[in-house]
């Protein structure tokens, strides 16, 4: 599961203003990401969405709400491309 760190990096890149496509283009440079099982990535993405949504529900800070949105956008992108 060495692809977890690139996944989380993709979220941080999105937090900095990039699209999911731009974030994934960065993390595709990491071999563990390129070699990852698409099914595992999508499952992890779903878990990260649930986590950020729960965090955002408890504290509606804009950053936390935005991270839930980024996680959902990343998962949608992965569903289409991987």
C-alpha positions in Angstrom: 0.0 0.0 0.0 2.8 2.4 -0.8 0.4 4.3 -3.0 -1.4 5.7 0.1 1.1 8.5 0.4 0.8 9.6 -3.2 -3.0 9.5 -2.8 -2.8 11.8 0.1 -0.4 14.0 -1.7 -2.9 14.3 -4.6 -5.4 15.6 -2.1 -2.9 18.2 -0.8 -2.2 19.3 -4.4 -5.9 19.7 -4.9 -6.1 21.7 -1.7 -3.5 24.0 -3.2 -5.8 24.7 -6.1 -5.1 22.0 -8.7 -7.8 19.9 -10.4 -7.9 16.1 -9.8 -6.4 15.6 -13.2 -3.5 17.9 -12.4 -2.9 16.2 -9.0 -3.0 12.8 -10.5 -0.5 13.9 -13.2 1.9 14.7 -10.4 1.5 11.5 -8.4 1.8 9.3 -11.6 5.5 10.0 -11.3 5.6 7.7 -8.3 6.0 4.0 -9.3 3.8 2.7 -6.4 1.0 4.9 -7.8 1.4 3.7 -11.3 1.5 0.1 -10.2 -1.4 0.3 -7.8 -4.6 -1.7 -8.1 -7.3 0.6 -9.4 -9.9 -1.2 -7.3 -7.9 -0.6 -4.2 -7.4 3.1 -5.0 -11.2 3.5 -5.5 -12.0 1.7 -2.3 -9.5 3.9 -0.4 -10.9 7.0 -2.0 -14.4 6.0 -0.8 -13.0 5.6 2.7 -11.3 9.0 2.6 -14.5 10.7 1.4 -16.4 9.2 4.4 -13.6 10.3 6.8 -13.5 13.9 5.5 -17.3 14.1 5.4 -17.5 13.0 9.0 -14.8 15.5 10.0 -16.6 18.3 8.1 -19.9 17.4 9.7 -18.4 17.9 13.2 -16.6 21.1 12.2 -17.9 23.1 9.2 -14.5 24.9 8.8 -14.2 25.8 5.1 -10.9 23.8 4.8 -12.5 20.6 6.1 -15.6 21.0 3.9 -13.3 21.6 0.9 -11.2 18.5 1.7 -14.4 16.4 1.6 -15.1 17.9 -1.8 -11.6 17.2 -3.0 -11.7 13.6 -1.9 -15.0 13.2 -3.8 -13.6 14.8 -7.0 -10.5 12.6 -6.8 -12.6 9.5 -6.5 -14.8 10.5 -9.4 -11.7 11.1 -11.5 -10.3 7.7 -10.6 -13.6 6.0 -11.5 -13.3 7.5 -15.0 -9.6 7.1 -15.6 -8.5 4.0 -13.7 
